[in-house]
Amino acid sequence: MKTLPTYVFASLAAAALMTAAPAQAQNWPTKPVTVIVPFAAGGNTDVAARIFADRLSQRLGQQFVIENKSGAGGSLGIAAMAKAQPDGYTLGVVTAGTLFILPHIYKDKLGYDSRKDIRPVAQVGTQPNMLIVHPSVPAKTVPEFIAYIKANPDKLSYGSSGIGTSQHLCMELIVQATGAKITHVPYRASNQIIQDLLGGQIQMTCDQFSTAYPQVQAGKAKAIAVSSLERYGFDNSIPTLAESIPGLDVTWSAVFIAPANVPENIRKKLADELIAITREPAIIEKLKMLGVTPASLSGADLEKTVLADYDKWLPIVERAKIPQP
């Protein structure tokens, strides 16, 4: 029998106390709000966060200021957010993977408990990862790619934004399914991965669609597949990894989070605002230009999804035998 995470009980208790919420919480925000992005500036999560922060500033009349705090696969920034005062003035924007993959890798070194110290507020965008390779790689299809990596053990390398990121686990799933031996090269930011891929220092990456696809369009890299279960609407000609490796599914998502004990009325107000923003035509168009599909998931549905994914990735990480950094 599964045990519900602490934030579920906290949310129920907070809901019961909504009528007694202090005036400061009810009037939130009355001063600038810091939004921590635990990745480098310019990446997918950062750009998406800035789009939503700008609209929140306009809609709520206070500045929502992005603070980039990268490192350790995103855990440094999340830890800073989790330890902040739960008053609604320090938030975070993360990929869902940082909520349910990193805890299985860093364990006691993480600096926070993602099921006790963090409250997911709203998921606002999704996109698959995309496996791309340097033009010198003699493969155009997933079967050809699998044959190539199996025929070249310990001779190839791939880049990711760090241990436990979606790029890392996407490639790890490929490794587990094929038995291939490929060297993992962690970076601090996606732009560094792409730079080295184009330069031939690494041969492949399974980066977010919005980062990888422009390289394919420019003829600088070759597309092998996307990591969603179904082909992505932005380019249906690109196959899925799941067509050759059944069940392989790695999807990037942008999720606003808050410290676990944030007042329920603040959490609900923020979630309602974010969901409303995802439905604005101008925002939909901006996200489309990034290769991102708007998402509108919050409340209990989001919390159940995060918990289910937390359980899903545990055996995958265990099979990978990833050492604690």
C-alpha positions as CSV (number, residue, x, y, z in Angstrom):
1,M,0.0,0.0,0.0
2,K,1.4,3.4,-1.1
3,T,1.9,6.1,1.5
4,L,0.7,9.5,0.3
5,P,3.4,12.2,0.4
6,T,3.4,14.7,3.2
7,Y,2.4,17.6,0.9
8,V,-0.9,15.9,0.2
9,F,-1.8,15.9,4.0
10,A,-0.4,19.4,4.3
11,S,-2.6,20.6,1.4
12,L,-5.7,19.1,3.1
13,A,-4.9,20.8,6.4
14,A,-4.2,24.0,4.6
15,A,-7.5,23.9,2.8
16,A,-9.3,23.5,6.1
17,L,-7.7,26.7,7.3
18,M,-8.3,28.8,4.3
19,T,-11.0,30.9,6.0
20,A,-8.4,31.8,8.7
21,A,-5.6,32.7,6.3
22,P,-3.9,35.9,7.2
23,A,-4.6,39.1,5.3
24,Q,-1.1,39.1,3.9
25,A,-1.6,35.8,2.2
26,Q,-5.0,36.8,0.9
27,N,-3.6,39.9,-0.7
28,W,-0.6,38.1,-2.2
29,P,1.5,39.3,-3.9
30,T,2.3,42.7,-2.2
31,K,6.0,42.7,-3.2
32,P,8.3,41.2,-5.9
33,V,8.3,37.4,-6.1
34,T,11.6,35.4,-6.8
35,V,11.2,32.5,-9.2
36,I,14.2,30.2,-9.0
37,V,15.2,28.3,-12.2
38,P,17.7,25.6,-11.3
39,F,19.3,25.6,-14.7
40,A,21.4,28.0,-16.7
41,A,19.9,31.0,-18.5
42,G,18.8,30.4,-22.1
43,G,17.7,26.8,-21.7
44,N,14.2,25.6,-22.3
45,T,13.1,25.7,-18.7
46,D,14.5,29.2,-18.3
47,V,12.8,30.6,-21.4
48,A,9.5,29.1,-20.5
49,A,9.8,30.4,-17.0
50,R,10.4,33.9,-18.2
51,I,7.4,33.8,-20.5
52,F,5.1,32.9,-17.6
53,A,6.9,35.3,-15.1
54,D,6.3,38.2,-17.5
55,R,2.6,37.5,-17.7
56,L,2.3,36.9,-13.9
57,S,3.9,40.3,-13.4
58,Q,1.4,41.9,-15.7
59,R,-1.6,40.1,-14.3
60,L,-0.8,40.4,-10.6
61,G,0.9,43.8,-10.5
62,Q,4.1,42.7,-8.9
63,Q,7.4,41.7,-10.5
64,F,8.1,38.0,-10.8
65,V,11.9,38.0,-11.0
66,I,13.8,35.0,-12.4
67,E,16.9,33.8,-10.5
68,N,19.1,31.2,-12.2
69,K,20.7,28.9,-9.7
70,S,22.2,25.9,-11.6
71,G,24.2,22.9,-10.6
72,A,23.9,19.2,-9.6
73,G,21.3,18.4,-12.2
74,G,19.0,21.2,-10.8
75,S,19.1,20.1,-7.2
76,L,21.0,23.2,-5.9
77,G,18.3,25.6,-7.1
78,I,15.5,23.3,-5.8
79,A,17.1,23.1,-2.4
80,A,17.3,26.9,-2.2
81,M,13.6,27.2,-3.0
82,A,12.5,24.4,-0.6
83,K,14.3,26.1,2.3
84,A,12.8,29.5,1.6
85,Q,10.0,31.0,3.7
86,P,6.7,29.4,2.6
87,D,5.1,32.7,2.1
88,G,4.6,32.7,-1.7
89,Y,7.5,35.0,-2.4
90,T,10.0,32.3,-3.4
91,L,8.9,29.9,-6.1
92,G,10.6,27.6,-8.6
93,V,10.2,26.3,-12.1
94,V,11.6,22.8,-12.7
95,T,11.3,19.9,-15.1
96,A,9.2,17.2,-13.6
97,G,12.1,14.9,-13.8
98,T,14.0,16.9,-11.2
99,L,11.1,16.1,-8.8
100,F,11.0,12.3,-9.2
101,I,14.4,11.3,-10.7
102,L,17.0,13.2,-8.7
103,P,15.7,11.8,-5.3
104,H,16.5,8.3,-6.4
105,I,20.1,9.3,-7.4
106,Y,21.2,11.8,-4.8
107,K,19.2,10.2,-1.9
108,D,20.6,11.6,1.4
109,K,22.8,14.1,-0.4
110,L,20.0,15.9,-2.1
111,G,19.4,18.5,0.6
112,Y,15.6,18.3,0.5
113,D,12.9,15.7,0.3
114,S,10.9,16.2,-2.9
115,R,7.8,14.5,-1.3
116,K,7.9,16.5,1.9
117,D,9.6,19.9,1.2
118,I,8.1,20.8,-2.2
119,R,4.6,21.5,-3.4
120,P,3.9,21.2,-7.1
121,V,1.7,24.1,-8.2
122,A,1.0,23.8,-11.9
123,Q,2.4,22.1,-15.0
124,V,2.5,24.6,-17.8
125,G,4.2,23.0,-20.8
126,T,5.5,19.7,-22.2
127,Q,7.6,18.5,-25.1
128,P,9.4,15.2,-25.9
129,N,13.2,14.9,-26.0
130,M,14.8,14.2,-29.3
131,L,17.7,12.0,-30.2
132,I,20.0,13.7,-32.6
133,V,23.5,12.7,-33.8
134,H,26.5,14.3,-35.4
135,P,26.3,14.1,-39.2
136,S,29.3,11.7,-39.2
137,V,27.2,9.0,-37.5
138,P,26.2,6.5,-40.2
139,A,22.6,6.0,-39.1
140,K,19.3,7.5,-40.2
141,T,16.8,5.2,-38.5
142,V,16.4,3.9,-34.9
143,P,17.3,0.3,-35.9
144,E,20.4,1.6,-37.7
145,F,21.3,3.7,-34.7
146,I,20.9,0.8,-32.3
147,A,23.1,-1.4,-34.6
148,Y,25.7,1.3,-34.7
149,I,26.0,1.9,-31.0
150,K,26.1,-1.8,-30.3
151,A,28.9,-2.3,-32.8
152,N,31.0,0.4,-31.2
153,P,31.2,-0.3,-27.5
154,D,33.1,2.4,-25.4
155,K,33.9,4.4,-28.5
156,L,30.9,6.8,-28.5
157,S,29.7,9.5,-26.1
158,Y,26.6,11.5,-25.4
159,G,25.9,14.8,-23.6
160,S,23.4,15.7,-21.0
161,S,22.7,18.7,-18.7
162,G,23.8,16.6,-15.7
163,I,23.1,13.4,-13.8
164,G,19.4,12.7,-13.4
165,T,18.3,15.1,-16.1
166,S,15.9,14.0,-18.9
167,Q,18.8,13.9,-21.4
168,H,20.7,11.5,-19.1
169,L,17.8,9.2,-18.4
170,C,16.6,9.2,-22.0
171,M,20.0,7.8,-23.1
172,E,20.1,5.5,-20.1
173,L,16.9,3.9,-21.2
174,I,18.4,3.3,-24.7
175,V,21.5,1.8,-23.1
176,Q,19.4,-0.5,-20.8
177,A,17.2,-1.6,-23.8
178,T,20.2,-2.3,-26.1
179,G,23.1,-3.2,-23.9
180,A,25.2,-0.6,-25.6
181,K,28.2,1.0,-23.9
182,I,28.3,4.7,-24.4
183,T,30.2,7.3,-22.3
184,H,28.1,9.9,-20.5
185,V,29.4,13.5,-20.6
186,P,27.5,15.8,-18.2
187,Y,27.4,19.6,-18.9
188,R,25.9,22.5,-17.1
189,A,23.7,23.7,-20.0
190,S,22.1,22.5,-23.2
191,N,23.9,25.1,-25.3
192,Q,27.2,23.6,-24.3
193,I,26.0,20.1,-25.3
194,I,24.9,21.4,-28.7
195,Q,28.2,23.2,-29.2
196,D,30.2,20.0,-28.6
197,L,27.9,17.9,-30.6
198,L,28.2,20.1,-33.7
199,G,32.0,20.2,-33.1
200,G,32.2,16.4,-33.0
201,Q,33.4,16.1,-29.4
202,I,30.4,14.0,-28.6
203,Q,28.3,12.0,-31.1
204,M,24.8,12.3,-29.8
205,T,22.3,13.7,-27.3
206,C,18.7,13.2,-26.4
207,D,17.9,16.8,-25.7
208,Q,14.6,18.6,-25.5
209,F,12.8,19.0,-28.8
210,S,13.0,22.8,-28.9
211,T,16.8,22.7,-28.5
212,A,17.5,19.8,-30.8
213,Y,15.1,20.4,-33.7
214,P,16.6,23.7,-34.9
215,Q,20.0,21.9,-35.4
216,V,18.2,19.4,-37.6
217,Q,16.4,22.1,-39.6
218,A,19.8,23.9,-40.1
219,G,21.3,20.6,-41.4
220,K,23.9,20.6,-38.6
221,A,22.7,17.4,-36.9
222,K,20.6,14.3,-37.9
223,A,17.3,13.5,-36.3
224,I,16.9,9.9,-35.2
225,A,13.7,9.9,-33.1
226,V,11.6,11.7,-30.5
227,S,11.2,10.2,-27.0
228,S,7.4,10.4,-26.6
229,L,5.1,7.4,-27.1
230,E,3.4,9.1,-30.1
231,R,5.0,11.1,-32.9
232,Y,5.2,14.8,-32.0
233,G,2.8,17.1,-33.9
234,F,5.5,19.7,-34.7
235,D,7.0,17.2,-37.2
236,N,5.2,13.9,-37.7
237,S,7.9,12.6,-40.1
238,I,10.2,11.9,-37.1
239,P,9.6,8.4,-35.6
240,T,9.5,7.7,-31.9
241,L,12.0,5.6,-30.0
242,A,9.1,3.6,-28.7
243,E,8.5,2.3,-32.2
244,S,11.7,0.3,-31.9
245,I,12.0,0.2,-28.1
246,P,8.5,-0.4,-26.8
247,G,7.4,1.7,-23.8
248,L,10.3,4.2,-23.9
249,D,8.8,7.5,-22.9
250,V,10.7,10.6,-21.7
251,T,8.9,13.9,-21.7
252,W,10.2,17.3,-20.6
253,S,7.7,19.4,-18.7
254,A,7.8,22.8,-17.0
255,V,6.3,22.7,-13.5
256,F,5.9,25.6,-11.1
257,I,6.7,24.6,-7.5
258,A,6.6,26.2,-4.0
259,P,7.8,25.3,-0.5
260,A,5.5,22.6,0.9
261,N,3.8,24.8,3.5
262,V,2.8,27.6,1.2
263,P,-0.7,28.8,2.2
264,E,-3.3,27.0,0.2
265,N,-5.0,30.2,-1.0
266,I,-1.7,31.4,-2.5
267,R,-1.1,28.1,-4.1
268,K,-4.6,28.0,-5.6
269,K,-4.4,31.7,-6.8
270,L,-1.0,31.0,-8.5
271,A,-2.2,27.8,-10.1
272,D,-5.4,29.5,-11.4
273,E,-3.3,32.3,-12.9
274,L,-0.9,29.9,-14.5
275,I,-3.6,27.8,-16.0
276,A,-5.3,30.9,-17.3
277,I,-2.0,32.0,-18.9
278,T,-1.5,28.7,-20.7
279,R,-4.8,29.3,-22.5
280,E,-4.0,32.8,-23.8
281,P,-3.5,32.7,-27.6
282,A,-0.4,34.9,-27.4
283,I,1.2,32.5,-24.9
284,I,0.2,29.5,-26.9
285,E,2.0,31.0,-29.9
286,K,5.1,31.8,-27.9
287,L,5.3,28.3,-26.6
288,K,4.7,26.9,-30.0
289,M,7.7,28.9,-31.3
290,L,9.8,27.1,-28.6
291,G,8.4,23.7,-29.7
292,V,6.5,23.4,-26.4
293,T,2.9,22.3,-26.0
294,P,0.9,24.2,-23.3
295,A,-0.2,22.1,-20.4
296,S,-2.9,22.8,-17.8
297,L,-2.4,20.5,-14.9
298,S,-2.7,21.5,-11.2
299,G,-4.0,20.5,-7.9
300,A,-4.6,16.8,-7.0
301,D,-4.2,15.7,-10.6
302,L,-0.7,17.1,-10.7
303,E,0.3,15.7,-7.3
304,K,-0.9,12.2,-8.4
305,T,1.0,12.4,-11.6
306,V,4.2,13.4,-9.8
307,L,3.8,10.6,-7.3
308,A,3.2,8.1,-10.0
309,D,6.2,9.2,-12.0
310,Y,8.3,9.1,-8.8
311,D,7.4,5.4,-8.4
312,K,7.9,4.7,-12.2
313,W,11.5,5.9,-12.3
314,L,12.8,4.2,-9.2
315,P,13.5,0.8,-10.8
316,I,14.9,2.5,-13.9
317,V,17.5,4.4,-11.8
318,E,18.2,1.3,-9.8
319,R,18.9,-0.8,-12.9
320,A,21.2,2.0,-14.1
321,K,23.3,1.8,-11.0
322,I,24.1,5.5,-11.1
323,P,26.5,6.3,-8.3
324,Q,25.7,9.2,-6.0
325,P,27.7,12.3,-7.2
